[in-house]
Amino acid sequence: MNMENLTQAFEQAQQDVKTLTSRPSNDDLLSLYALFKQATAGNAPAKGPSPFNFSAFAKHQAWSQLADSEADNCMQQYIDKVAQLLGR
């Protein structure tokens, strides 16, 4: 898939995920968040939030695990994860 088609599919997946009829698991939500952030913003900041801010800390940890991953790979994984959640 070329980059233009990948970007369009990624944008469509962002819309499609909003149509889920049931809430994904926390692990799936963290995965989607991390893939989206790595694809759109690159590596997570080195200094993350306080561990006492559980939600923000978990998000930062998930994002940090994708350090140095290529944006196009993260876009494709995001698309695949949304398709899986939608049962496609």
PyMOL Python script that loads the backbone (N, CA, C, O; Angstrom):
from pymol import cmd

cmd.read_pdbstr("""\
ATOM      1  N   MET A   1       0.866  -1.175   0.000  1.00  0.00           N
ATOM      2  CA  MET A   1       0.000   0.000   0.000  1.00  0.00           C
ATOM      3  C   MET A   1       0.909   1.233   0.000  1.00  0.00           C
ATOM      4  O   MET A   1       1.824   1.339   0.817  1.00  0.00           O
ATOM      5  N   ASN A   2       0.647   2.163  -0.926  1.00  0.00           N
ATOM      6  CA  ASN A   2       1.473   3.364  -0.945  1.00  0.00           C
ATOM      7  C   ASN A   2       1.079   4.294   0.206  1.00  0.00           C
ATOM      8  O   ASN A   2       0.041   4.108   0.841  1.00  0.00           O
ATOM      9  N   MET A   3       1.919   5.289   0.460  1.00  0.00           N
ATOM     10  CA  MET A   3       1.732   6.144   1.637  1.00  0.00           C
ATOM     11  C   MET A   3       0.415   6.913   1.586  1.00  0.00           C
ATOM     12  O   MET A   3      -0.233   7.087   2.619  1.00  0.00           O
ATOM     13  N   GLU A   4       0.008   7.373   0.410  1.00  0.00           N
ATOM     14  CA  GLU A   4      -1.255   8.114   0.301  1.00  0.00           C
ATOM     15  C   GLU A   4      -2.443   7.218   0.661  1.00  0.00           C
ATOM     16  O   GLU A   4      -3.333   7.622   1.409  1.00  0.00           O
ATOM     17  N   ASN A   5      -2.445   5.997   0.117  1.00  0.00           N
ATOM     18  CA  ASN A   5      -3.526   5.055   0.438  1.00  0.00           C
ATOM     19  C   ASN A   5      -3.492   4.658   1.906  1.00  0.00           C
ATOM     20  O   ASN A   5      -4.537   4.503   2.539  1.00  0.00           O
ATOM     21  N   LEU A   6      -2.281   4.492   2.448  1.00  0.00           N
ATOM     22  CA  LEU A   6      -2.140   4.138   3.858  1.00  0.00           C
ATOM     23  C   LEU A   6      -2.691   5.251   4.742  1.00  0.00           C
ATOM     24  O   LEU A   6      -3.397   4.986   5.715  1.00  0.00           O
ATOM     25  N   THR A   7      -2.369   6.487   4.405  1.00  0.00           N
ATOM     26  CA  THR A   7      -2.864   7.628   5.177  1.00  0.00           C
ATOM     27  C   THR A   7      -4.384   7.702   5.122  1.00  0.00           C
ATOM     28  O   THR A   7      -5.031   7.964   6.137  1.00  0.00           O
ATOM     29  N   GLN A   8      -4.956   7.474   3.948  1.00  0.00           N
ATOM     30  CA  GLN A   8      -6.416   7.485   3.817  1.00  0.00           C
ATOM     31  C   GLN A   8      -7.047   6.358   4.635  1.00  0.00           C
ATOM     32  O   GLN A   8      -8.059   6.566   5.304  1.00  0.00           O
ATOM     33  N   ALA A   9      -6.454   5.176   4.582  1.00  0.00           N
ATOM     34  CA  ALA A   9      -6.978   4.037   5.348  1.00  0.00           C
ATOM     35  C   ALA A   9      -6.847   4.294   6.850  1.00  0.00           C
ATOM     36  O   ALA A   9      -7.723   3.909   7.625  1.00  0.00           O
ATOM     37  N   PHE A  10      -5.758   4.941   7.259  1.00  0.00           N
ATOM     38  CA  PHE A  10      -5.541   5.288   8.662  1.00  0.00           C
ATOM     39  C   PHE A  10      -6.602   6.280   9.130  1.00  0.00           C
ATOM     40  O   PHE A  10      -7.166   6.130  10.214  1.00  0.00           O
ATOM     41  N   GLU A  11      -6.868   7.283   8.316  1.00  0.00           N
ATOM     42  CA  GLU A  11      -7.906   8.266   8.656  1.00  0.00           C
ATOM     43  C   GLU A  11      -9.281   7.607   8.717  1.00  0.00           C
ATOM     44  O   GLU A  11     -10.094   7.945   9.578  1.00  0.00           O
ATOM     45  N   GLN A  12      -9.544   6.674   7.812  1.00  0.00           N
ATOM     46  CA  GLN A  12     -10.823   5.958   7.830  1.00  0.00           C
ATOM     47  C   GLN A  12     -10.933   5.101   9.085  1.00  0.00           C
ATOM     48  O   GLN A  12     -12.000   5.026   9.694  1.00  0.00           O
ATOM     49  N   ALA A  13      -9.844   4.460   9.472  1.00  0.00           N
ATOM     50  CA  ALA A  13      -9.854   3.632  10.686  1.00  0.00           C
ATOM     51  C   ALA A  13     -10.144   4.483  11.919  1.00  0.00           C
ATOM     52  O   ALA A  13     -10.798   4.024  12.856  1.00  0.00           O
ATOM     53  N   GLN A  14      -9.656   5.728  11.916  1.00  0.00           N
ATOM     54  CA  GLN A  14      -9.939   6.634  13.036  1.00  0.00           C
ATOM     55  C   GLN A  14     -11.433   6.924  13.133  1.00  0.00           C
ATOM     56  O   GLN A  14     -11.969   7.079  14.230  1.00  0.00           O
ATOM     57  N   GLN A  15     -12.095   6.996  12.001  1.00  0.00           N
ATOM     58  CA  GLN A  15     -13.546   7.199  11.999  1.00  0.00           C
ATOM     59  C   GLN A  15     -14.272   5.900  12.352  1.00  0.00           C
ATOM     60  O   GLN A  15     -15.249   5.905  13.101  1.00  0.00           O
ATOM     61  N   ASP A  16     -13.780   4.792  11.800  1.00  0.00           N
ATOM     62  CA  ASP A  16     -14.420   3.495  12.026  1.00  0.00           C
ATOM     63  C   ASP A  16     -14.403   3.093  13.495  1.00  0.00           C
ATOM     64  O   ASP A  16     -15.365   2.502  13.985  1.00  0.00           O
ATOM     65  N   VAL A  17     -13.325   3.407  14.199  1.00  0.00           N
ATOM     66  CA  VAL A  17     -13.211   3.002  15.604  1.00  0.00           C
ATOM     67  C   VAL A  17     -14.302   3.657  16.447  1.00  0.00           C
ATOM     68  O   VAL A  17     -14.689   3.127  17.489  1.00  0.00           O
ATOM     69  N   LYS A  18     -14.789   4.790  16.003  1.00  0.00           N
ATOM     70  CA  LYS A  18     -15.852   5.496  16.728  1.00  0.00           C
ATOM     71  C   LYS A  18     -17.204   4.799  16.590  1.00  0.00           C
ATOM     72  O   LYS A  18     -18.149   5.130  17.305  1.00  0.00           O
ATOM     73  N   THR A  19     -17.297   3.832  15.672  1.00  0.00           N
ATOM     74  CA  THR A  19     -18.567   3.141  15.445  1.00  0.00           C
ATOM     75  C   THR A  19     -18.672   1.831  16.221  1.00  0.00           C
ATOM     76  O   THR A  19     -19.673   1.124  16.105  1.00  0.00           O
ATOM     77  N   LEU A  20     -17.656   1.503  17.005  1.00  0.00           N
ATOM     78  CA  LEU A  20     -17.707   0.266  17.790  1.00  0.00           C
ATOM     79  C   LEU A  20     -18.924   0.292  18.703  1.00  0.00           C
ATOM     80  O   LEU A  20     -19.218   1.305  19.338  1.00  0.00           O
ATOM     81  N   THR A  21     -19.624  -0.827  18.761  1.00  0.00           N
ATOM     82  CA  THR A  21     -20.837  -0.884  19.576  1.00  0.00           C
ATOM     83  C   THR A  21     -20.549  -1.258  21.019  1.00  0.00           C
ATOM     84  O   THR A  21     -21.376  -1.017  21.899  1.00  0.00           O
ATOM     85  N   SER A  22     -19.383  -1.846  21.274  1.00  0.00           N
ATOM     86  CA  SER A  22     -19.004  -2.147  22.657  1.00  0.00           C
ATOM     87  C   SER A  22     -17.612  -1.588  22.926  1.00  0.00           C
ATOM     88  O   SER A  22     -16.789  -1.449  22.021  1.00  0.00           O
ATOM     89  N   ARG A  23     -17.376  -1.275  24.182  1.00  0.00           N
ATOM     90  CA  ARG A  23     -16.102  -0.683  24.578  1.00  0.00           C
ATOM     91  C   ARG A  23     -15.004  -1.742  24.492  1.00  0.00           C
ATOM     92  O   ARG A  23     -15.155  -2.834  25.038  1.00  0.00           O
ATOM     93  N   PRO A  24     -13.892  -1.425  23.805  1.00  0.00           N
ATOM     94  CA  PRO A  24     -12.773  -2.371  23.752  1.00  0.00           C
ATOM     95  C   PRO A  24     -12.151  -2.559  25.140  1.00  0.00           C
ATOM     96  O   PRO A  24     -12.369  -1.754  26.046  1.00  0.00           O
ATOM     97  N   SER A  25     -11.385  -3.618  25.285  1.00  0.00           N
ATOM     98  CA  SER A  25     -10.681  -3.860  26.545  1.00  0.00           C
ATOM     99  C   SER A  25      -9.662  -2.745  26.781  1.00  0.00           C
ATOM    100  O   SER A  25      -9.285  -2.029  25.853  1.00  0.00           O
ATOM    101  N   ASN A  26      -9.228  -2.610  28.015  1.00  0.00           N
ATOM    102  CA  ASN A  26      -8.209  -1.608  28.332  1.00  0.00           C
ATOM    103  C   ASN A  26      -6.929  -1.849  27.540  1.00  0.00           C
ATOM    104  O   ASN A  26      -6.292  -0.896  27.091  1.00  0.00           O
ATOM    105  N   ASP A  27      -6.548  -3.113  27.363  1.00  0.00           N
ATOM    106  CA  ASP A  27      -5.352  -3.427  26.582  1.00  0.00           C
ATOM    107  C   ASP A  27      -5.505  -2.974  25.136  1.00  0.00           C
ATOM    108  O   ASP A  27      -4.570  -2.422  24.554  1.00  0.00           O
ATOM    109  N   ASP A  28      -6.682  -3.205  24.553  1.00  0.00           N
ATOM    110  CA  ASP A  28      -6.924  -2.758  23.180  1.00  0.00           C
ATOM    111  C   ASP A  28      -6.916  -1.235  23.092  1.00  0.00           C
ATOM    112  O   ASP A  28      -6.369  -0.672  22.144  1.00  0.00           O
ATOM    113  N   LEU A  29      -7.514  -0.571  24.068  1.00  0.00           N
ATOM    114  CA  LEU A  29      -7.523   0.893  24.075  1.00  0.00           C
ATOM    115  C   LEU A  29      -6.109   1.445  24.184  1.00  0.00           C
ATOM    116  O   LEU A  29      -5.766   2.401  23.489  1.00  0.00           O
ATOM    117  N   LEU A  30      -5.286   0.859  25.045  1.00  0.00           N
ATOM    118  CA  LEU A  30      -3.897   1.305  25.179  1.00  0.00           C
ATOM    119  C   LEU A  30      -3.124   1.068  23.887  1.00  0.00           C
ATOM    120  O   LEU A  30      -2.321   1.904  23.472  1.00  0.00           O
ATOM    121  N   SER A  31      -3.369  -0.064  23.261  1.00  0.00           N
ATOM    122  CA  SER A  31      -2.702  -0.375  22.005  1.00  0.00           C
ATOM    123  C   SER A  31      -3.077   0.637  20.924  1.00  0.00           C
ATOM    124  O   SER A  31      -2.208   1.148  20.218  1.00  0.00           O
ATOM    125  N   LEU A  32      -4.370   0.922  20.798  1.00  0.00           N
ATOM    126  CA  LEU A  32      -4.821   1.911  19.814  1.00  0.00           C
ATOM    127  C   LEU A  32      -4.214   3.278  20.098  1.00  0.00           C
ATOM    128  O   LEU A  32      -3.748   3.957  19.183  1.00  0.00           O
ATOM    129  N   TYR A  33      -4.219   3.678  21.358  1.00  0.00           N
ATOM    130  CA  TYR A  33      -3.650   4.975  21.745  1.00  0.00           C
ATOM    131  C   TYR A  33      -2.169   5.046  21.363  1.00  0.00           C
ATOM    132  O   TYR A  33      -1.728   6.005  20.730  1.00  0.00           O
ATOM    133  N   ALA A  34      -1.413   4.023  21.755  1.00  0.00           N
ATOM    134  CA  ALA A  34       0.025   4.025  21.505  1.00  0.00           C
ATOM    135  C   ALA A  34       0.332   4.028  20.008  1.00  0.00           C
ATOM    136  O   ALA A  34       1.203   4.769  19.554  1.00  0.00           O
ATOM    137  N   LEU A  35      -0.375   3.207  19.249  1.00  0.00           N
ATOM    138  CA  LEU A  35      -0.154   3.167  17.803  1.00  0.00           C
ATOM    139  C   LEU A  35      -0.487   4.504  17.158  1.00  0.00           C
ATOM    140  O   LEU A  35       0.247   4.980  16.291  1.00  0.00           O
ATOM    141  N   PHE A  36      -1.595   5.112  17.579  1.00  0.00           N
ATOM    142  CA  PHE A  36      -1.986   6.408  17.035  1.00  0.00           C
ATOM    143  C   PHE A  36      -0.925   7.464  17.348  1.00  0.00           C
ATOM    144  O   PHE A  36      -0.502   8.206  16.461  1.00  0.00           O
ATOM    145  N   LYS A  37      -0.501   7.530  18.603  1.00  0.00           N
ATOM    146  CA  LYS A  37       0.477   8.545  19.003  1.00  0.00           C
ATOM    147  C   LYS A  37       1.810   8.352  18.288  1.00  0.00           C
ATOM    148  O   LYS A  37       2.410   9.324  17.831  1.00  0.00           O
ATOM    149  N   GLN A  38       2.279   7.116  18.186  1.00  0.00           N
ATOM    150  CA  GLN A  38       3.555   6.872  17.523  1.00  0.00           C
ATOM    151  C   GLN A  38       3.450   7.209  16.039  1.00  0.00           C
ATOM    152  O   GLN A  38       4.396   7.739  15.455  1.00  0.00           O
ATOM    153  N   ALA A  39       2.311   6.906  15.429  1.00  0.00           N
ATOM    154  CA  ALA A  39       2.119   7.193  14.005  1.00  0.00           C
ATOM    155  C   ALA A  39       2.028   8.687  13.734  1.00  0.00           C
ATOM    156  O   ALA A  39       2.476   9.155  12.687  1.00  0.00           O
ATOM    157  N   THR A  40       1.455   9.435  14.662  1.00  0.00           N
ATOM    158  CA  THR A  40       1.205  10.857  14.404  1.00  0.00           C
ATOM    159  C   THR A  40       2.187  11.803  15.078  1.00  0.00           C
ATOM    160  O   THR A  40       2.368  12.930  14.615  1.00  0.00           O
ATOM    161  N   ALA A  41       2.827  11.367  16.167  1.00  0.00           N
ATOM    162  CA  ALA A  41       3.700  12.280  16.917  1.00  0.00           C
ATOM    163  C   ALA A  41       5.122  11.758  17.084  1.00  0.00           C
ATOM    164  O   ALA A  41       5.988  12.490  17.563  1.00  0.00           O
ATOM    165  N   GLY A  42       5.378  10.523  16.704  1.00  0.00           N
ATOM    166  CA  GLY A  42       6.714   9.966  16.902  1.00  0.00           C
ATOM    167  C   GLY A  42       6.892   9.468  18.328  1.00  0.00           C
ATOM    168  O   GLY A  42       5.921   9.149  19.014  1.00  0.00           O
ATOM    169  N   ASN A  43       8.146   9.406  18.764  1.00  0.00           N
ATOM    170  CA  ASN A  43       8.458   8.843  20.073  1.00  0.00           C
ATOM    171  C   ASN A  43       7.841   9.643  21.213  1.00  0.00           C
ATOM    172  O   ASN A  43       7.687  10.862  21.135  1.00  0.00           O
ATOM    173  N   ALA A  44       7.495   8.924  22.270  1.00  0.00           N
ATOM    174  CA  ALA A  44       6.958   9.550  23.481  1.00  0.00           C
ATOM    175  C   ALA A  44       8.050  10.369  24.154  1.00  0.00           C
ATOM    176  O   ALA A  44       9.232  10.044  24.032  1.00  0.00           O
ATOM    177  N   PRO A  45       7.668  11.425  24.861  1.00  0.00           N
ATOM    178  CA  PRO A  45       8.669  12.190  25.614  1.00  0.00           C
ATOM    179  C   PRO A  45       9.370  11.277  26.625  1.00  0.00           C
ATOM    180  O   PRO A  45       8.758  10.362  27.176  1.00  0.00           O
ATOM    181  N   ALA A  46      10.643  11.533  26.860  1.00  0.00           N
ATOM    182  CA  ALA A  46      11.408  10.702  27.794  1.00  0.00           C
ATOM    183  C   ALA A  46      10.826  10.770  29.201  1.00  0.00           C
ATOM    184  O   ALA A  46      10.743   9.754  29.891  1.00  0.00           O
ATOM    185  N   LYS A  47      10.431  11.941  29.617  1.00  0.00           N
ATOM    186  CA  LYS A  47       9.860  12.098  30.957  1.00  0.00           C
ATOM    187  C   LYS A  47       8.349  11.976  30.849  1.00  0.00           C
ATOM    188  O   LYS A  47       7.689  12.759  30.165  1.00  0.00           O
ATOM    189  N   GLY A  48       7.827  10.993  31.528  1.00  0.00           N
ATOM    190  CA  GLY A  48       6.393  10.755  31.499  1.00  0.00           C
ATOM    191  C   GLY A  48       5.700  11.326  32.716  1.00  0.00           C
ATOM    192  O   GLY A  48       6.335  11.950  33.567  1.00  0.00           O
ATOM    193  N   PRO A  49       4.402  11.114  32.798  1.00  0.00           N
ATOM    194  CA  PRO A  49       3.624  11.611  33.936  1.00  0.00           C
ATOM    195  C   PRO A  49       3.920  10.812  35.205  1.00  0.00           C
ATOM    196  O   PRO A  49       4.558   9.761  35.162  1.00  0.00           O
ATOM    197  N   SER A  50       3.456  11.321  36.296  1.00  0.00           N
ATOM    198  CA  SER A  50       3.615  10.665  37.594  1.00  0.00           C
ATOM    199  C   SER A  50       2.953   9.289  37.578  1.00  0.00           C
ATOM    200  O   SER A  50       1.881   9.125  36.997  1.00  0.00           O
ATOM    201  N   PRO A  51       3.585   8.302  38.211  1.00  0.00           N
ATOM    202  CA  PRO A  51       2.959   6.983  38.302  1.00  0.00           C
ATOM    203  C   PRO A  51       1.663   7.000  39.111  1.00  0.00           C
ATOM    204  O   PRO A  51       0.890   6.043  39.067  1.00  0.00           O
ATOM    205  N   PHE A  52       1.428   8.070  39.838  1.00  0.00           N
ATOM    206  CA  PHE A  52       0.193   8.178  40.615  1.00  0.00           C
ATOM    207  C   PHE A  52      -0.981   8.605  39.745  1.00  0.00           C
ATOM    208  O   PHE A  52      -2.137   8.493  40.153  1.00  0.00           O
ATOM    209  N   ASN A  53      -0.681   9.094  38.546  1.00  0.00           N
ATOM    210  CA  ASN A  53      -1.717   9.394  37.556  1.00  0.00           C
ATOM    211  C   ASN A  53      -1.814   8.139  36.681  1.00  0.00           C
ATOM    212  O   ASN A  53      -1.233   8.073  35.597  1.00  0.00           O
ATOM    213  N   PHE A  54      -2.555   7.155  37.172  1.00  0.00           N
ATOM    214  CA  PHE A  54      -2.532   5.812  36.599  1.00  0.00           C
ATOM    215  C   PHE A  54      -2.830   5.778  35.107  1.00  0.00           C
ATOM    216  O   PHE A  54      -2.114   5.120  34.352  1.00  0.00           O
ATOM    217  N   SER A  55      -3.859   6.465  34.675  1.00  0.00           N
ATOM    218  CA  SER A  55      -4.264   6.436  33.272  1.00  0.00           C
ATOM    219  C   SER A  55      -3.184   7.044  32.378  1.00  0.00           C
ATOM    220  O   SER A  55      -2.776   6.433  31.390  1.00  0.00           O
ATOM    221  N   ALA A  56      -2.729   8.233  32.722  1.00  0.00           N
ATOM    222  CA  ALA A  56      -1.705   8.904  31.915  1.00  0.00           C
ATOM    223  C   ALA A  56      -0.401   8.110  31.918  1.00  0.00           C
ATOM    224  O   ALA A  56       0.281   8.026  30.897  1.00  0.00           O
ATOM    225  N   PHE A  57      -0.058   7.531  33.057  1.00  0.00           N
ATOM    226  CA  PHE A  57       1.164   6.740  33.161  1.00  0.00           C
ATOM    227  C   PHE A  57       1.078   5.502  32.265  1.00  0.00           C
ATOM    228  O   PHE A  57       2.038   5.180  31.566  1.00  0.00           O
ATOM    229  N   ALA A  58      -0.055   4.809  32.280  1.00  0.00           N
ATOM    230  CA  ALA A  58      -0.242   3.617  31.442  1.00  0.00           C
ATOM    231  C   ALA A  58      -0.168   3.975  29.962  1.00  0.00           C
ATOM    232  O   ALA A  58       0.433   3.247  29.173  1.00  0.00           O
ATOM    233  N   LYS A  59      -0.778   5.092  29.590  1.00  0.00           N
ATOM    234  CA  LYS A  59      -0.722   5.533  28.194  1.00  0.00           C
ATOM    235  C   LYS A  59       0.720   5.813  27.776  1.00  0.00           C
ATOM    236  O   LYS A  59       1.154   5.396  26.702  1.00  0.00           O
ATOM    237  N   HIS A  60       1.458   6.521  28.630  1.00  0.00           N
ATOM    238  CA  HIS A  60       2.845   6.854  28.315  1.00  0.00           C
ATOM    239  C   HIS A  60       3.690   5.589  28.195  1.00  0.00           C
ATOM    240  O   HIS A  60       4.528   5.479  27.301  1.00  0.00           O
ATOM    241  N   GLN A  61       3.469   4.640  29.094  1.00  0.00           N
ATOM    242  CA  GLN A  61       4.212   3.377  29.044  1.00  0.00           C
ATOM    243  C   GLN A  61       3.939   2.635  27.734  1.00  0.00           C
ATOM    244  O   GLN A  61       4.865   2.144  27.088  1.00  0.00           O
ATOM    245  N   ALA A  62       2.668   2.556  27.347  1.00  0.00           N
ATOM    246  CA  ALA A  62       2.304   1.863  26.107  1.00  0.00           C
ATOM    247  C   ALA A  62       2.937   2.548  24.900  1.00  0.00           C
ATOM    248  O   ALA A  62       3.458   1.882  24.005  1.00  0.00           O
ATOM    249  N   TRP A  63       2.890   3.868  24.880  1.00  0.00           N
ATOM    250  CA  TRP A  63       3.474   4.636  23.780  1.00  0.00           C
ATOM    251  C   TRP A  63       4.989   4.450  23.753  1.00  0.00           C
ATOM    252  O   TRP A  63       5.568   4.266  22.683  1.00  0.00           O
ATOM    253  N   SER A  64       5.630   4.496  24.908  1.00  0.00           N
ATOM    254  CA  SER A  64       7.087   4.369  24.992  1.00  0.00           C
ATOM    255  C   SER A  64       7.574   3.026  24.464  1.00  0.00           C
ATOM    256  O   SER A  64       8.686   2.932  23.945  1.00  0.00           O
ATOM    257  N   GLN A  65       6.759   1.996  24.590  1.00  0.00           N
ATOM    258  CA  GLN A  65       7.153   0.671  24.110  1.00  0.00           C
ATOM    259  C   GLN A  65       7.280   0.623  22.591  1.00  0.00           C
ATOM    260  O   GLN A  65       7.884  -0.301  22.046  1.00  0.00           O
ATOM    261  N   LEU A  66       6.722   1.603  21.914  1.00  0.00           N
ATOM    262  CA  LEU A  66       6.806   1.655  20.449  1.00  0.00           C
ATOM    263  C   LEU A  66       7.927   2.574  19.966  1.00  0.00           C
ATOM    264  O   LEU A  66       7.977   2.922  18.787  1.00  0.00           O
ATOM    265  N   ALA A  67       8.818   2.964  20.860  1.00  0.00           N
ATOM    266  CA  ALA A  67       9.902   3.889  20.514  1.00  0.00           C
ATOM    267  C   ALA A  67      10.623   3.432  19.249  1.00  0.00           C
ATOM    268  O   ALA A  67      10.934   2.253  19.076  1.00  0.00           O
ATOM    269  N   ASP A  68      10.873   4.385  18.385  1.00  0.00           N
ATOM    270  CA  ASP A  68      11.596   4.192  17.127  1.00  0.00           C
ATOM    271  C   ASP A  68      10.854   3.345  16.098  1.00  0.00           C
ATOM    272  O   ASP A  68      11.436   2.971  15.080  1.00  0.00           O
ATOM    273  N   SER A  69       9.582   3.036  16.343  1.00  0.00           N
ATOM    274  CA  SER A  69       8.775   2.345  15.332  1.00  0.00           C
ATOM    275  C   SER A  69       8.440   3.325  14.213  1.00  0.00           C
ATOM    276  O   SER A  69       8.191   4.503  14.465  1.00  0.00           O
ATOM    277  N   GLU A  70       8.435   2.842  13.002  1.00  0.00           N
ATOM    278  CA  GLU A  70       8.124   3.679  11.845  1.00  0.00           C
ATOM    279  C   GLU A  70       6.645   4.044  11.830  1.00  0.00           C
ATOM    280  O   GLU A  70       5.792   3.227  12.177  1.00  0.00           O
ATOM    281  N   ALA A  71       6.349   5.270  11.431  1.00  0.00           N
ATOM    282  CA  ALA A  71       4.969   5.763  11.399  1.00  0.00           C
ATOM    283  C   ALA A  71       4.089   4.891  10.511  1.00  0.00           C
ATOM    284  O   ALA A  71       2.960   4.572  10.885  1.00  0.00           O
ATOM    285  N   ASP A  72       4.593   4.501   9.335  1.00  0.00           N
ATOM    286  CA  ASP A  72       3.757   3.709   8.431  1.00  0.00           C
ATOM    287  C   ASP A  72       3.440   2.333   9.013  1.00  0.00           C
ATOM    288  O   ASP A  72       2.343   1.814   8.808  1.00  0.00           O
ATOM    289  N   ASN A  73       4.383   1.741   9.732  1.00  0.00           N
ATOM    290  CA  ASN A  73       4.106   0.457  10.384  1.00  0.00           C
ATOM    291  C   ASN A  73       3.045   0.612  11.467  1.00  0.00           C
ATOM    292  O   ASN A  73       2.169  -0.241  11.611  1.00  0.00           O
ATOM    293  N   CYS A  74       3.125   1.701  12.227  1.00  0.00           N
ATOM    294  CA  CYS A  74       2.138   1.946  13.283  1.00  0.00           C
ATOM    295  C   CYS A  74       0.764   2.226  12.688  1.00  0.00           C
ATOM    296  O   CYS A  74      -0.251   1.790  13.231  1.00  0.00           O
ATOM    297  N   MET A  75       0.730   2.953  11.572  1.00  0.00           N
ATOM    298  CA  MET A  75      -0.550   3.198  10.905  1.00  0.00           C
ATOM    299  C   MET A  75      -1.190   1.881  10.490  1.00  0.00           C
ATOM    300  O   MET A  75      -2.382   1.667  10.712  1.00  0.00           O
ATOM    301  N   GLN A  76      -0.392   0.996   9.885  1.00  0.00           N
ATOM    302  CA  GLN A  76      -0.927  -0.286   9.428  1.00  0.00           C
ATOM    303  C   GLN A  76      -1.400  -1.135  10.602  1.00  0.00           C
ATOM    304  O   GLN A  76      -2.446  -1.779  10.518  1.00  0.00           O
ATOM    305  N   GLN A  77      -0.645  -1.141  11.688  1.00  0.00           N
ATOM    306  CA  GLN A  77      -1.061  -1.904  12.868  1.00  0.00           C
ATOM    307  C   GLN A  77      -2.346  -1.339  13.465  1.00  0.00           C
ATOM    308  O   GLN A  77      -3.196  -2.093  13.938  1.00  0.00           O
ATOM    309  N   TYR A  78      -2.490  -0.015  13.445  1.00  0.00           N
ATOM    310  CA  TYR A  78      -3.712   0.630  13.934  1.00  0.00           C
ATOM    311  C   TYR A  78      -4.897   0.202  13.067  1.00  0.00           C
ATOM    312  O   TYR A  78      -5.950  -0.170  13.585  1.00  0.00           O
ATOM    313  N   ILE A  79      -4.721   0.257  11.751  1.00  0.00           N
ATOM    314  CA  ILE A  79      -5.767  -0.151  10.809  1.00  0.00           C
ATOM    315  C   ILE A  79      -6.164  -1.606  11.069  1.00  0.00           C
ATOM    316  O   ILE A  79      -7.350  -1.932  11.122  1.00  0.00           O
ATOM    317  N   ASP A  80      -5.170  -2.469  11.230  1.00  0.00           N
ATOM    318  CA  ASP A  80      -5.428  -3.890  11.475  1.00  0.00           C
ATOM    319  C   ASP A  80      -6.153  -4.107  12.800  1.00  0.00           C
ATOM    320  O   ASP A  80      -7.058  -4.937  12.880  1.00  0.00           O
ATOM    321  N   LYS A  81      -5.766  -3.370  13.837  1.00  0.00           N
ATOM    322  CA  LYS A  81      -6.399  -3.510  15.157  1.00  0.00           C
ATOM    323  C   LYS A  81      -7.856  -3.069  15.091  1.00  0.00           C
ATOM    324  O   LYS A  81      -8.727  -3.731  15.656  1.00  0.00           O
ATOM    325  N   VAL A  82      -8.132  -1.961  14.409  1.00  0.00           N
ATOM    326  CA  VAL A  82      -9.516  -1.495  14.274  1.00  0.00           C
ATOM    327  C   VAL A  82     -10.334  -2.524  13.502  1.00  0.00           C
ATOM    328  O   VAL A  82     -11.465  -2.828  13.883  1.00  0.00           O
ATOM    329  N   ALA A  83      -9.775  -3.061  12.426  1.00  0.00           N
ATOM    330  CA  ALA A  83     -10.482  -4.088  11.648  1.00  0.00           C
ATOM    331  C   ALA A  83     -10.779  -5.306  12.518  1.00  0.00           C
ATOM    332  O   ALA A  83     -11.870  -5.870  12.441  1.00  0.00           O
ATOM    333  N   GLN A  84      -9.823  -5.711  13.340  1.00  0.00           N
ATOM    334  CA  GLN A  84     -10.027  -6.845  14.248  1.00  0.00           C
ATOM    335  C   GLN A  84     -11.162  -6.546  15.219  1.00  0.00           C
ATOM    336  O   GLN A  84     -12.029  -7.392  15.440  1.00  0.00           O
ATOM    337  N   LEU A  85     -11.164  -5.356  15.795  1.00  0.00           N
ATOM    338  CA  LEU A  85     -12.198  -4.991  16.762  1.00  0.00           C
ATOM    339  C   LEU A  85     -13.579  -4.907  16.114  1.00  0.00           C
ATOM    340  O   LEU A  85     -14.595  -5.170  16.758  1.00  0.00           O
ATOM    341  N   LEU A  86     -13.604  -4.540  14.838  1.00  0.00           N
ATOM    342  CA  LEU A  86     -14.870  -4.462  14.110  1.00  0.00           C
ATOM    343  C   LEU A  86     -15.294  -5.821  13.555  1.00  0.00           C
ATOM    344  O   LEU A  86     -16.384  -5.957  12.999  1.00  0.00           O
ATOM    345  N   GLY A  87     -14.432  -6.821  13.708  1.00  0.00           N
ATOM    346  CA  GLY A  87     -14.758  -8.164  13.230  1.00  0.00           C
ATOM    347  C   GLY A  87     -14.605  -8.329  11.742  1.00  0.00           C
ATOM    348  O   GLY A  87     -15.279  -9.165  11.139  1.00  0.00           O
ATOM    349  N   ARG A  88     -13.738  -7.554  11.138  1.00  0.00           N
ATOM    350  CA  ARG A  88     -13.520  -7.642   9.680  1.00  0.00           C
ATOM    351  C   ARG A  88     -12.427  -8.616   9.348  1.00  0.00           C
ATOM    352  O   ARG A  88     -12.113  -8.814   8.174  1.00  0.00           O
TER     353      ARG A  88
END
""", "prot")
cmd.dss("prot")
cmd.show_as("cartoon", "prot")
cmd.util.cbc("prot")
cmd.orient("prot")
